[in-house]
């Protein structure tokens, strides 16, 4: 299996991310928390590729960790996860398990966290600590994948991740004459935003979709 044969990047040079997410959606349509999502992803990945080494919460430096590290003979991939939810109360159709998803109102911080993950992964790849990186966002909040309903400028304007957008270059946080330098990020790569369906649950806010930004080393 070659990289050219796959529309999505390979994890540790061995397995297509989109296949992992499709298998995961059948086993776990919904998660209680980001940690639950991380653990379930790692479990499914292990079932699909038992020869790969998979580690969660791997320390990189003082007070810095990566969510997941996967490595094998063909590559080394670091993965960062985001699970941003709106209120949903219902039952997992696969297991009958009850769920009460919390409401994350701060969509601007959700976008910021995703972009920050991309920037961190670029840093890891540039330091030759990984052969590639993946920033993954899973959400049932349509405000993240849809364009803004208003033309009013907001502090997270450059960080928006709606369908069809591309993240690249200097992304400034704030509005005219009021930028916060500590929250800006300068991306060396270019990341087209494409959302994919994950699972459709019953009720309001039942549609889950996911997004992935694939980070590759940059060679001069």
C-alpha positions as CSV (number, residue, x, y, z in Angstrom):
1,X,0.0,0.0,0.0
2,X,1.5,3.3,-1.1
3,X,0.9,6.8,0.0
4,X,-0.4,7.7,-3.4
5,X,-3.1,5.0,-3.1
6,X,-4.7,6.8,0.0
7,X,-6.6,10.1,0.2
8,X,-5.7,10.3,3.8
9,X,-2.3,10.1,5.5
10,X,-0.9,6.9,6.8
11,X,-0.4,6.3,10.5
12,X,3.2,5.1,11.2
13,X,3.5,4.5,7.4
14,X,1.1,1.6,7.7
15,X,-2.6,2.3,8.1
16,X,-5.0,4.9,6.5
17,X,-6.5,7.3,9.0
18,X,-9.9,7.3,7.3
19,X,-10.1,3.5,7.6
20,X,-9.4,3.8,11.4
21,X,-12.1,6.5,11.8
22,X,-14.6,4.5,9.8
23,X,-14.0,1.4,12.0
24,X,-14.1,3.5,15.1
25,X,-17.5,5.0,14.2
26,X,-19.0,1.5,14.0
27,X,-17.6,0.5,17.4
28,X,-18.0,3.9,19.2
29,X,-20.5,6.3,17.6
30,X,-20.1,8.8,20.5
31,X,-17.7,9.5,23.4
32,X,-18.0,10.8,27.0
33,X,-14.9,12.9,26.8
34,X,-11.8,13.7,24.8
35,X,-9.9,11.1,26.9
36,X,-12.6,8.5,26.0
37,X,-12.1,9.4,22.3
38,X,-8.3,9.0,22.6
39,X,-8.5,5.6,24.3
40,X,-11.1,4.2,21.9
41,X,-9.0,5.4,18.9
42,X,-5.9,3.7,20.3
43,X,-7.8,0.5,21.0
44,X,-9.2,0.3,17.5
45,X,-5.8,1.1,16.0
46,X,-4.2,-1.7,18.0
47,X,-6.9,-4.1,16.8
48,X,-6.3,-3.2,13.2
49,X,-2.5,-3.1,13.4
50,X,-1.3,-5.1,16.4
51,X,2.3,-4.9,15.4
52,X,2.4,-1.2,15.8
53,X,3.6,0.4,19.1
54,X,0.9,2.7,20.5
55,X,1.4,5.0,23.5
56,X,-0.9,7.6,25.1
57,X,0.1,10.8,26.8
58,X,3.8,10.7,25.9
59,X,6.0,13.3,27.6
60,X,8.0,15.4,25.2
61,X,9.5,18.1,27.5
62,X,8.8,19.9,30.7
63,X,5.0,20.0,31.1
64,X,4.5,19.0,27.4
65,X,2.9,15.8,26.2
66,X,1.5,14.4,23.0
67,X,-1.9,12.7,23.1
68,X,-0.8,9.6,21.1
69,X,2.4,8.3,19.6
70,X,2.4,5.4,17.1
71,X,5.5,3.9,15.7
72,X,6.7,0.9,13.7
73,X,9.2,-0.1,11.0
74,X,7.7,2.3,8.5
75,X,7.2,5.5,10.4
76,X,6.5,7.4,13.6
77,X,3.3,9.4,13.9
78,X,2.2,11.8,16.6
79,X,-1.5,12.5,17.0
80,X,-3.4,15.3,18.8
81,X,-7.1,15.0,19.5
82,X,-9.9,17.6,20.0
83,X,-13.4,16.6,21.0
84,X,-15.7,19.6,21.0
85,X,-19.4,19.0,21.9
86,X,-22.8,20.7,22.1
87,X,-25.5,19.4,24.5
88,X,-26.8,16.0,23.4
89,X,-28.7,13.5,25.6
90,X,-29.3,10.0,24.2
91,X,-28.3,6.4,23.9
92,X,-25.4,4.8,22.1
93,X,-27.2,2.8,19.4
94,X,-24.4,0.2,19.4
95,X,-24.4,-0.6,23.2
96,X,-27.5,1.0,24.7
97,X,-25.2,3.1,26.9
98,X,-26.7,6.5,28.1
99,X,-24.8,9.7,27.2
100,X,-25.1,13.3,28.3
101,X,-22.7,15.4,26.3
102,X,-21.7,18.7,27.8
103,X,-22.0,22.1,26.0
104,X,-18.8,23.7,25.0
105,X,-19.8,27.3,24.2
106,X,-16.4,28.8,23.4
107,X,-16.1,27.8,19.7
108,X,-13.3,30.4,19.3
109,X,-11.2,28.4,21.8
110,X,-12.1,25.2,20.1
111,X,-10.7,26.6,16.8
112,X,-7.7,28.0,18.6
113,X,-6.9,24.6,20.2
114,X,-7.0,22.9,16.9
115,X,-4.6,25.4,15.2
116,X,-2.3,25.2,18.2
117,X,-2.2,21.4,17.8
118,X,-1.1,21.8,14.1
119,X,1.6,24.3,15.1
120,X,2.9,21.9,17.8
121,X,3.0,19.0,15.4
122,X,4.9,21.1,12.8
123,X,7.5,21.7,15.6
124,X,7.8,18.0,16.4
125,X,8.2,17.1,12.7
126,X,10.7,19.8,12.1
127,X,12.7,18.6,15.1
128,X,12.7,15.1,13.5
129,X,10.7,13.6,16.4
130,X,8.1,12.3,14.0
131,X,7.8,11.3,10.4
132,X,4.3,12.9,10.3
133,X,1.6,14.3,12.6
134,X,-2.2,14.4,12.7
135,X,-4.4,16.9,14.3
136,X,-7.9,15.4,14.6
137,X,-11.1,17.3,15.6
138,X,-14.4,15.4,16.3
139,X,-17.5,17.4,17.0
140,X,-21.3,17.6,16.9
141,X,-21.2,21.4,16.8
142,X,-22.1,22.6,13.3
143,X,-20.8,26.1,14.1
144,X,-17.3,24.7,13.6
145,X,-17.8,23.3,10.1
146,X,-20.2,26.0,8.8
147,X,-19.1,29.5,7.8
148,X,-19.9,32.3,10.2
149,X,-23.5,33.6,10.1
150,X,-22.3,37.2,10.3
151,X,-19.7,39.3,8.6
152,X,-18.7,40.9,11.8
153,X,-15.0,40.4,12.5
154,X,-14.1,38.3,15.5
155,X,-10.9,37.6,17.3
156,X,-10.7,34.1,15.9
157,X,-11.3,35.1,12.3
158,X,-8.0,33.7,11.1
159,X,-8.5,30.5,13.0
160,X,-11.8,29.5,11.5
161,X,-12.0,25.9,10.3
162,X,-15.2,25.8,8.3
163,X,-15.6,23.7,5.2
164,X,-13.5,24.9,2.2
165,X,-11.1,27.0,4.2
166,X,-7.3,26.7,4.1
167,X,-5.1,27.3,7.1
168,X,-1.6,28.7,6.3
169,X,0.9,31.4,7.1
170,X,0.6,33.8,10.0
171,X,-2.7,33.5,11.8
172,X,-3.3,36.4,14.1
173,X,-5.6,36.3,17.2
174,X,-7.7,39.4,17.8
175,X,-9.1,42.3,15.9
176,X,-7.7,45.5,14.3
177,X,-5.5,47.3,16.8
178,X,-6.0,44.6,19.4
179,X,-4.0,41.6,18.5
180,X,-2.6,39.2,21.0
181,X,0.9,38.1,19.9
182,X,1.0,35.2,22.3
183,X,-1.9,33.5,20.7
184,X,-0.9,33.9,17.1
185,X,0.6,31.0,15.1
186,X,2.7,30.9,12.0
187,X,2.1,27.7,10.0
188,X,4.8,26.6,7.6
189,X,2.4,24.2,5.9
190,X,-0.9,24.6,4.1
191,X,-4.0,22.7,5.5
192,X,-7.2,22.6,3.4
193,X,-10.2,22.1,5.6
194,X,-12.4,19.1,4.6
195,X,-15.0,17.8,7.1
196,X,-16.1,14.1,6.9
197,X,-19.2,12.6,8.4
198,X,-18.6,10.4,11.5
199,X,-22.0,9.3,12.8
200,X,-25.6,10.5,12.9
201,X,-27.3,10.1,16.2
202,X,-31.0,10.8,17.0
203,X,-32.1,14.2,18.2
204,X,-30.8,17.7,18.1
205,X,-27.0,18.1,17.7
206,X,-26.8,14.4,16.8
207,X,-24.6,14.8,13.7
208,X,-21.0,14.2,14.4
209,X,-18.3,15.1,11.9
210,X,-14.5,15.0,11.9
211,X,-11.6,16.9,10.5
212,X,-7.9,16.1,10.2
213,X,-4.9,18.2,9.4
214,X,-1.9,16.1,8.2
215,X,1.5,17.6,9.1
216,X,4.6,16.5,7.1
217,X,8.2,17.4,7.6
218,X,9.4,20.4,5.5
219,X,12.6,20.0,3.6
220,X,14.5,23.0,2.2
